Amino acid sequence: MLKCDLHVHTNYSRDGESSVEACLKRAEERGLDAIAITDHDTTEGALYAIKCETPVLVIPGIEISTADGHLIALGITEKIPADLDFAESVKRAHAAGALCIIPHPYHKWRHGAALKVKTAIAMVDAVESFNSRYITGAANRKAARKAAQSGKPCVAGSDAHNARYVGYGVTLIDAPPEVPAILEAIRDGRCSIHGRMTPLRTYTRQSMRGAKRRISRRIHR
């Protein structure tokens, strides 16, 4: 079984705090076999990570800011445009060969797409039912329940925005250490999840920074 963190941000994300190298080093220290680099609306971090010398397998990906909430596409290195509706984003990602995951689907303050698009879970290949950045576990439990009702595999991700928290969400995957095999195993449901929560003080600090950035952007438009 491979230990994989399927939701990691680097400083290629606008709110990422750590370098690609720091994230890969932390993954190695935590004994992870693979991590997915899923920076916001860019694959540049993933492309850079693939070139780094590391024993950790890099799964290229992107977290897309759709018009309805966030979507993770794994296994691609091309950028999917932001601000398209959720269904169109899934369609384009699938056409590019991606595995589509809906992250934090029921989190009101973090772009949970299932809150706006009632059929969102039906459209994707897997559901992130453990995200380490939830303040409470209620939204994680709801995601797991809805995934089961829809017959969708569950995955976990740290959603780390700092290398310190890489590995806080782990998906155990029954596959050889190859990206296509890992994605196929997820589609088949040959995976299980576990993890621990990001400390509340860290989540709060990062959220406040994000709010300040959004306010600053509005002021300078």
N, C-alpha and C positions, 0 to 999 in steps of 0.2 A: 504493500500500500504506500502510495506517495503522500507526503504531507505538503499541502499546497495552500498558500494564501492567495486568493483570487481577486483581491481588491486592495491595491497599494498605489499611493500617490507619491510622486517625487517633486522636486522643485521645478519640474517642467509644468506642473499644475500651478495655477495662479495662487492657490492657497497651500501648496506643498512647502514643507520646511526643510527637507533633507535631500541630499544629492542622491543620484542613482547609486553611486558606489556605496554610500552609507546604508541604503536600503538593502542592497545585495549582501553586504557584510553582515547586517543584522539577521537577514534570512539564514545565512550560513551558520551564524552563532546559535540560532534557535533550532537548527537541525532540519530546516525545511528543504524539501527536494525541489520545489518550484514556487515561483511567485508570478503573478500577473501584474504588469505595470499598466495601470488604467488611469492615466492622467486625464484631467478634464479637457475635452475637446481638442486633444492633440495626441499624436502617436510618437512625437519626437523623443520623449523619455524612453519609450519602449524600444525604439530603433537604436538609441544610444546604448541601452542596457544589453541588447543582443550582442553588441560588439565587445562588451566588457569580459575580462577573464574572471570567471567565477564557476564554482562547481554547481551553483544553483541554476536550474533551468528557468529561462525567462519565457513566459507566455506573453506575447505582445497583445496589447489591447488598448481600449479607449473608453472613458466614461463620457457619454454623449449627453449634452444638455438639450433634450428635446423640448418642444413647446409645452409638453405636458408633464415633464419630470425627467429623471435620469434613467439612462439605459447603458449597460455595460456590453461591449462587443469584444469578444476574445478571439484571438487567432488571426487577426488582420493587422496590417501596418499602414493601411490607408485611412485617411481622415474621413469621417462621416460628418457632413455639415451639421452645425447646431441649429436649433430653433425650428426644425421640421416637426410635424406632429409625430406622435409616438409610433403610430402604425407605419408611416412612411420611413421613419428611422429604422425600425425593425426590418422592413422590406429591403432597404438599401444594405443594411449590415448582413442580412442573410444572403443577398445577391453577391456580396463580397466574400462569402464563405465563413462568416463569423458564427460563433456560438453566442446567443443573446441571453443575457441575464438581467432581470429586473432587480436593482439594488434598493435596499431600504424602502420597499414598496409602499409601506403604510406610515411613513414618518412625515408628519405634517410640515415640519420646518426644514426638511432636507430633500425636497423635490421628489417625494414618493409618487411615482406615476400612477399607481393603482388607485390612488385617491381621486384622480381626475378621469382616468380611463378605466372603466369597469371591466373591459375585456383585456386589459394589459397582460395579465398573467397567462391568459390563453395564447397570447401571441409569441411568448418567449420560450426558450428551451429549458431554462432553470430559474429558480427563485432564490434570492439571497435571504435565507431565513435566519441567519445569524450575522448581525453586523455589530462589531464591538463598540460602536460609538452611540448606541442607544442609551439614554439615561435610565430607562426602565426596560424590562424585557417584554412588555406587552405587545409592542409592534413586531418584535421578532416572533413571538408566539402566534400572532395573527397571520404573519407571512407564512409560517410553517403550516398552519391550519388551511389556509387558502391554497397553498401548493399541493397539499394532500388531496383536497377536494378536486383540484384540476388535474391530478396525476402528473405533476411536474416534479423533477428532482430538486432537492434542496442543497444549496451550497453555503459556505461561510466565507466571510472576508473581514479583515481587520479594518478596512477603510482607513488605513494608517495615513496620516498626513505628516508624520514624523517617524523616522526610522526606528525610534524606540519602541513603537507599537506594532511593527511588522510581526506577524505570527500570532497576534491576539485573536484572529479568526482563522481557523484551519479547516480545510476540506480534505478528508482522507479519500484518495481516489485509487481504485483498483485498475492500474494501467502501467505499461512500461513508460520510462521517462522520455517521452516524445510528445510534442505539442498536439499533433493530430490524434494520437491515441488517447491523450488526456481529455480532449474535447469530446471525443466519441464516447468515452466512459461516462462523462457527465451526462450526455444526452441519454445514455442507456440507464442512468440512475445508479451506476456502480460507484457510489460515493456516500460518505457520511460526514457529519460536521461536529465540531466542538470548538470551544474558545472561552475567552474571558473578556470582561468589559474594560474598555479604556477608562482610566480614572476620570471622575466627574470634573475635577478641576482642570484637567487637560482639555476635555471636550468644551467646557465653558470658555476657556481662554481662546481656543481656536475659533469658536463660534463668534466671540466678541470681535476678534480680528476680522473675520469675514464680514460682519455687519458694518464695521468701520470702512472696509474697502468698498462695499456696495454704496454706502452713503457718499463716499468721496467721488465715486464714479458718477453718481447722479448730480452732484454739485458742479462737476467739471464738464458736464455735457453741454 
